[in-house]
């Protein structure tokens, strides 16, 4: 990527963001919208400056839950995907339950988990993991099953063991799919952590960023709510960007999705 192209990729979204913020601030000022209904960007920035330390401390708790859930989803999802790809019986027996967990709203499950496990880090981790788990399983399973059949026959022709076929053929083929699922799961893990904190935070047991949003809402501190949402959005962008960098770093020398070709 050339320097001018990198500069364009940075300045284009930045310019649109500045324009939207300027229009937002102008509309709030011209229409005299009360701050408890819709604060302007200036008021949100001021709240972020004043409440930054407490919001960042709460965000760190949410971030820890998100990262732990993402790591658990990556590890367990990869193992389950390998089991599904290697055994038709495992796929028949287990996959329907994974789908059922995915399509059931976490808002409905979270109160039950918190009642059974307690309002603690582990219960929030379970909620976030349930949301992040399925994309890794689904994408990795698809990748494992996408290995070229001609290469499979070649491995069999040369007497490769089942482990050698998995390690040297199926896993490299599935790596881009696994990383793609991981990028999806990164944002979902953050959503699951926030939803779980909303449920647990109503009792005042947790001090994650979701609890700060609830607290600000009860006090009509709308600017503080927006400040917390800004931090959450930046965290989600950072997670997605970090996983995108990991994807590029692992695939940059060999996969077509990352290799750049001259036009």
N, C-alpha and C positions, 0 to 999 in steps of 0.2 A: 504494500500500500504506500503510495507516494505521500510526501509531506502535505501537499495541497489537498489531497483527498482526506487525510486525517484531520486537517484543519476544518474542512467543510463538514465532516461528520460531527465535529465538536460545536461549530458555530451555528449550524442550521437549527438544531433543537434549542440551543441557548437563545438564539434570536427570537424564535417563536414563543418561548417561555417568557422572555422579557416583555414582548408585545402583549401577551395575554395578561400578565400581571399589571401592566400599565393600564390596560383597558378596564380591568377589574377595579383598580384603585380609583380611576376616574369615575366609573359608574357609581361606586359607593359614595364618593364625595359629592357628585352632582345630585344624586337622588336622596342624599342624607339618610342613608340606611343605618338604623341603629346597630351598634357593635354587637348587641346580644342576639341579633338576627343574622347578620353577615358582616363580619369585620373585614377591613381591607388588608391587603398584603403588608402594609406598614404596621398595622396593629398586630398582625400575626408574628411578624419579625420581632417586634418589641416583646411580645409574650414569650417567644422562643428564647430571646436573650435573657429575660428575667427568670424564666422557669427551666432554662436549659439543664442545669445540674440535676434537678429532681427528675426531669423527663428522661434524661440520658441514663440515669441510674435504673429507672423502671424499664427503659428500652433494653438495657443490658440483660435483665432477667428474661424478657421475651426472646431476645436473641439467643441466649443460652438454650432455652427450650427448643427454639427453631433448629439450631445446629445439631442438638442431640437427636431430635426427631428425624432430621435429614440423614444423619449418619446411620441411624437405625434403619430407616427406610432403604438406604442404599445397600447396606449389608444384608439384611434379611430379604429384601426384594431380589437381590442378585441370587442368593441361595435358592429361594423359591422358584425363580425363573429357570435356573439350571435344572432343578428337580422336575419342573413341568416339561421342559424341553427334552429331558432324558427319559421321561416315563409318561406314557399315555395315561396310565392309571392315576398318577398323581394329578395330572391335568383335569381328568374327569372328576376326581374326588375333591380337589381343593379349590380350583378356579371359581366355581360358583359362589363360594363363600367370600372370596376376595372381591368379586363383583358386587355381592350384596353389601359388603362393608363400604365399598366405594360409592354406591348409589344412595345409601342411607345418609341423610343430612347429619353432619357432625353436631349441629345445634340440638338435634334430638338425642344423640348418644351422649354428649358431654355431661349433662346432669346425672345420668345413670353412672357413668364412670367415676365422677367426683363423689357420688354417694357411696359407691362400693369401695373405692380406693382411698378416698379422702382428698381434701383440698390441699394438695402438695405438688411438688415438682414432678413426681412420677405420674400422677393422674393427668397433668397438663401435657406431659411428654407423650402419653398414650394417645390423647386426643389429636395432637399434632401429627403423630406417626400414622394414625389411621387415615388421615387425609393425604399424606405424602406417599404412602406405601404403594398404591395401585399403579400409578404411572411408571414407576421403576419396573414393577413386575411385568406389566403389559408390554412396554417398549423392549425390555431385555429379552422377553420370551420371543417376540417377533424377530429380534435380531439373531437370536440363537437358531431360529428355524429358517433364517434367510441365507444360511451358508450355501454356496454354490454346489449343486448336486454333482457336477463334474469333478469338483475338487474332493468331495466326499468319496466318490468312486475311486479317485486316484489314491487317497489315503488308505482306503480298503485294499487296493491293489498292492500297495507297498507294505501291507500288514500292520498298519498303525493301530495301536490299542484304542479303546474307547476314551481313555484319559488323554491320549495324545491328540485325538481328533477334537476333543473338547478344548484343550489348552492351546493348540496350534491353529485350529481352524474356526471353531464355532465362537469362542470368546473374542478373538480379534474381529470377527465379522459383527458380533453383537456390541462391541465397544461404542461405536457412534450412537446406536440406539439407546444404550444404557445412559450415556451422557446426555442425550436429548431428554430422556425421562427424568434424569436428575435435575435438569434445568426447570422442568415443569414442577417437579416436587419441591424445589426450593421455595417458590412462591406459595405453594399450597401449604407447606409446613408453617410458614409465617402466618397464613390465614388461620390454620388450625390452632396455633398457639394463641392467637388473639381471641378467637371464638371461645376457647377453653377458659381463658382469663376473664372474659366477659361473664361467663357462668360462675366461675369460682370467685371472681372479684366482687360480685354482688354482696357477698358475706363479709367482705373486708379482709379476707385471708391472704390475698396476694397483692403485690404492689407492682405488677407488670404494667406495660404501657396501656393496656386496655382498661385497667383499673383507674389510671389517671384520666382517661377519656370519660369514663363514667362519672368520676368525681367532678371533673370540669363541667359536664353536662348538668349535674344536679345543682351546681352553683351558678349556672348560666355564664360560665367563663368560656364563651365560644371561641375566642381567640386562642386560648390554651388548647382547646380541642383541635383546632386546625394545626397548631404547632405540633401536637402529638402525631397528627395524621401526616404532616410533612416528614417527620422523623421516620415514621413507618414506611412511607413511600420511598424515602432515600435508602432505608435498610433493604427493602425489596429490590431496588435497582442495584444496590451493591452486591447482594447475593446473586442475582441474575448475571451481573457483569463478571463476578468471580468465577462462577460456573462456566460462563462463556469463555473466559480466559483458559480455564482448565481444559475445556473441550478443544480449544485451538492448540494448546501446548501438547496435548496427547496425540492429536491427529495431524499436526502441521506438516509432517514429513511424508505422509503416505495416503491420506484419505482424500477422495475427490471433493468432499464438501468443504475442505479447508484449503487445499492446494489452489493457488492462483495461476490462471493460464493467461497468456498474452492474447488479446483480441485478434 
